[in-house]
Amino acid sequence: MTALLPAWTRRAVVTVLTCCAIFVAAVGQVVNGLPRTQRLDTVADLAVMRAVSQHQDVMHLVAGLGEKAAVSVLTAVLVLVCLALRRLNGALLAAIAMPVAPALTEFALKPASPDGYASFPSGHTTATFAGATVVCVLLAAPGTRISRLWRLALALGGLVAGVAVAVAVIGLGMHSLTDAVGGAAVGIGVALSVALLLDLPPTRRLLTLIGGALGELPRRIAGHTSGPPSPNDPAA
């Protein structure tokens, strides 16, 4: 089975994953409680709120991209498309990373944040950046049947959607800049971690066996339902 991540991207992926983990750990446990960070967040948040103050309805619509319903629909679409293209590892990437990232934020990281920072990290940006990263990984895989220009456009579209959701939740006062960036780091980190795990040689061998068995299943079912040829059949 073809790997999700091209070999030349592995070092960069590990570097990005490490930076995401360090940021979330540092901000969640240390930096987020410092007065200096609070002042920085206040300045940035107020600037964003002023910039989008006349577009509250649009901001609510954009923020909705990070809600459970929208993320669930995108997850289902990606899983079905990958299965149709016989990319079992891509389907598993979407099915695992996109629900796990928001769950990690809501049930592990937010409760572990310092007192008064239960909004860190943002669940909205966690979900949207996890989805955007999954899309980027799927488009970067070798053998993708889409032109390079379209792949670049779709990948940038996913990242722009993630940034737009971050701006929306800040502009609506739902989260601070730190919350939004922390959510993006969690979403990206979880998606890349799952991709790396699925690319491990033992995992790829197992998925190849499963994919082969699933590919043979329709033929076996067809042969079973047709049964043996009748003795009166002239073609028998």
C-alpha positions as CSV (number, residue, x, y, z in Angstrom):
1,M,0.0,0.0,0.0
2,T,1.3,3.4,-1.0
3,A,2.4,5.6,2.0
4,L,0.4,8.6,2.9
5,L,3.4,10.8,3.3
6,P,6.1,11.1,0.6
7,A,9.5,10.1,1.9
8,W,11.0,13.6,1.3
9,T,8.4,15.1,3.6
10,R,9.0,12.9,6.7
11,R,11.7,15.1,8.3
12,A,9.6,18.2,7.9
13,V,6.5,16.5,9.2
14,V,8.4,15.4,12.3
15,T,9.7,18.9,12.8
16,V,6.2,20.4,12.5
17,L,4.8,17.8,14.9
18,T,7.5,18.5,17.5
19,C,6.8,22.3,17.3
20,C,3.1,21.7,17.7
21,A,3.6,19.6,20.8
22,I,6.1,22.1,22.3
23,F,3.7,25.0,21.7
24,V,0.7,23.3,23.2
25,A,2.7,22.1,26.3
26,A,4.4,25.4,26.8
27,V,1.3,27.6,26.4
28,G,-1.1,25.2,28.2
29,Q,1.1,24.8,31.2
30,V,3.3,27.8,31.5
31,V,2.9,30.8,29.1
32,N,-0.8,31.0,29.1
33,G,-0.9,32.2,32.7
34,L,1.6,35.0,32.4
35,P,0.4,38.6,32.4
36,R,2.5,39.4,29.3
37,T,0.6,36.8,27.3
38,Q,-2.7,38.1,28.5
39,R,-1.8,41.6,27.3
40,L,-0.6,40.3,24.0
41,D,-3.9,38.4,23.6
42,T,-5.9,41.4,24.6
43,V,-4.3,43.6,22.0
44,A,-4.6,41.0,19.2
45,D,-8.1,40.0,20.1
46,L,-9.4,43.6,20.2
47,A,-7.8,44.3,16.8
48,V,-9.5,41.3,15.3
49,M,-12.9,42.2,16.9
50,R,-12.7,45.7,15.6
51,A,-11.9,44.5,12.1
52,V,-14.8,42.1,11.9
53,S,-17.3,44.0,14.0
54,Q,-19.5,44.8,11.0
55,H,-19.6,41.2,9.8
56,Q,-21.0,39.3,12.8
57,D,-23.4,37.2,10.8
58,V,-20.7,36.1,8.4
59,M,-18.4,35.3,11.4
60,H,-21.1,33.0,12.9
61,L,-21.4,31.2,9.6
62,V,-17.6,30.8,9.3
63,A,-17.3,29.6,12.9
64,G,-19.9,27.0,12.1
65,L,-17.3,25.2,10.0
66,G,-15.7,24.1,13.2
67,E,-18.9,22.7,14.7
68,K,-19.5,18.9,15.1
69,A,-22.0,18.7,12.3
70,A,-19.8,20.3,9.7
71,V,-16.8,18.3,10.7
72,S,-18.8,15.1,10.7
73,V,-20.0,15.7,7.2
74,L,-16.5,16.4,6.0
75,T,-15.2,13.3,7.7
76,A,-17.8,11.1,6.1
77,V,-17.1,12.6,2.6
78,L,-13.4,12.1,2.9
79,V,-13.8,8.5,4.2
80,L,-16.2,7.6,1.4
81,V,-14.1,9.2,-1.3
82,C,-11.0,7.3,-0.1
83,L,-12.8,4.0,0.1
84,A,-14.1,4.6,-3.5
85,L,-10.5,5.2,-4.6
86,R,-9.3,2.1,-2.6
87,R,-7.2,4.2,-0.3
88,L,-7.8,2.4,2.9
89,N,-5.1,4.3,4.8
90,G,-6.6,7.6,3.7
91,A,-10.0,6.6,4.9
92,L,-8.5,5.6,8.3
93,L,-6.6,8.8,8.5
94,A,-9.8,10.9,8.2
95,A,-11.9,8.5,10.3
96,I,-9.3,8.6,13.2
97,A,-7.7,12.0,13.1
98,M,-10.7,14.2,12.6
99,P,-12.8,12.9,15.6
100,V,-9.8,12.3,17.9
101,A,-8.3,15.8,17.6
102,P,-11.4,17.6,19.0
103,A,-11.9,14.9,21.6
104,L,-8.4,15.4,22.8
105,T,-9.0,19.1,23.1
106,E,-12.3,18.9,24.9
107,F,-11.7,16.0,27.2
108,A,-7.9,16.1,27.9
109,L,-6.3,19.5,27.2
110,K,-9.0,21.9,28.3
111,P,-9.5,20.2,31.7
112,A,-5.7,20.3,32.2
113,S,-5.3,24.0,31.4
114,P,-4.5,26.4,34.2
115,D,-7.4,27.9,36.2
116,G,-9.4,30.4,34.2
117,Y,-8.2,29.1,30.8
118,A,-10.7,26.4,30.2
119,S,-11.0,27.7,26.6
120,F,-7.5,26.7,25.7
121,P,-7.2,25.3,23.1
122,S,-10.0,26.2,20.8
123,G,-12.1,23.2,19.7
124,H,-13.2,25.0,16.6
125,T,-9.7,25.5,15.3
126,T,-8.7,22.1,16.4
127,A,-11.3,20.5,14.2
128,T,-10.8,22.7,11.2
129,F,-7.0,22.4,11.1
130,A,-7.2,18.6,11.7
131,G,-9.5,18.5,8.6
132,A,-7.3,20.8,6.6
133,T,-4.2,18.8,7.5
134,V,-5.9,15.5,6.5
135,V,-6.8,17.0,3.1
136,C,-3.2,18.2,2.6
137,V,-1.8,14.8,3.4
138,L,-4.3,13.0,1.1
139,L,-3.4,15.4,-1.7
140,A,0.4,15.1,-1.1
141,A,0.3,11.3,-1.4
142,P,2.2,9.8,-4.4
143,G,-0.1,8.8,-7.3
144,T,-2.8,11.3,-6.6
145,R,-5.0,11.6,-9.7
146,I,-5.2,15.4,-9.5
147,S,-3.0,17.9,-11.2
148,R,-0.4,19.7,-9.1
149,L,-2.1,23.0,-9.5
150,W,-5.5,21.7,-8.3
151,R,-3.8,19.9,-5.4
152,L,-2.1,23.2,-4.4
153,A,-5.4,25.1,-4.7
154,L,-7.4,22.6,-2.6
155,A,-4.7,22.4,0.1
156,L,-4.5,26.2,0.3
157,G,-8.3,26.3,0.5
158,G,-8.3,24.0,3.5
159,L,-5.7,26.1,5.3
160,V,-7.6,29.3,4.5
161,A,-10.7,27.8,5.9
162,G,-8.8,27.0,9.1
163,V,-7.5,30.6,9.4
164,A,-10.9,32.0,8.7
165,V,-12.4,29.9,11.5
166,A,-9.7,31.1,13.8
167,V,-10.4,34.8,12.9
168,A,-14.2,34.1,13.4
169,V,-13.9,32.7,16.9
170,I,-11.6,35.5,18.0
171,G,-13.8,38.1,16.4
172,L,-16.9,36.7,18.1
173,G,-15.1,36.7,21.5
174,M,-15.3,33.0,21.8
175,H,-11.6,32.5,22.0
176,S,-8.3,34.4,22.3
177,L,-5.5,34.3,19.8
178,T,-3.6,31.9,22.1
179,D,-6.6,29.6,22.2
180,A,-7.0,29.6,18.4
181,V,-3.3,29.0,17.7
182,G,-3.2,26.2,20.3
183,G,-6.2,24.5,18.7
184,A,-4.5,24.7,15.3
185,A,-1.4,23.1,16.8
186,V,-3.4,20.3,18.2
187,G,-5.3,19.6,15.0
188,I,-2.2,19.6,12.9
189,G,-0.3,17.5,15.4
190,V,-2.9,14.8,15.7
191,A,-3.4,14.5,12.0
192,L,0.3,14.2,11.3
193,S,0.8,11.7,14.1
194,V,-1.9,9.5,12.7
195,A,-0.4,9.7,9.3
196,L,3.0,8.7,10.6
197,L,1.5,5.8,12.5
198,L,-0.4,4.6,9.4
199,D,2.9,4.8,7.4
200,L,4.8,2.5,9.7
201,P,5.9,-0.7,7.8
202,P,3.9,-3.1,10.0
203,T,0.7,-1.0,9.6
204,R,1.1,-0.7,5.9
205,R,1.6,-4.5,5.5
206,L,-1.5,-5.1,7.6
207,L,-3.6,-2.6,5.6
208,T,-2.3,-4.2,2.4
209,L,-3.7,-7.6,3.5
210,I,-7.0,-6.1,4.6
211,G,-7.3,-4.1,1.4
212,G,-6.6,-7.2,-0.7
213,A,-9.2,-9.2,1.2
214,L,-11.8,-6.4,0.8
215,G,-11.0,-6.2,-2.9
216,E,-11.7,-10.0,-3.3
217,L,-14.9,-9.8,-1.3
218,P,-17.3,-8.7,-4.1
219,R,-16.0,-11.4,-6.5
220,R,-16.4,-14.1,-3.9
221,I,-19.9,-12.9,-3.0
222,A,-20.8,-12.9,-6.7
223,G,-19.5,-16.4,-7.2
224,H,-21.3,-17.7,-4.1
225,T,-24.7,-16.2,-5.1
226,S,-24.4,-17.5,-8.7
227,G,-23.9,-21.0,-7.5
228,P,-22.8,-24.0,-9.7
229,P,-23.9,-24.2,-13.3
230,S,-27.1,-26.1,-14.0
231,P,-26.8,-29.5,-15.7
232,N,-29.4,-28.4,-18.2
233,D,-27.5,-25.2,-19.1
234,P,-26.2,-25.5,-22.7
235,A,-23.2,-23.5,-21.6
236,A,-22.3,-25.9,-18.8
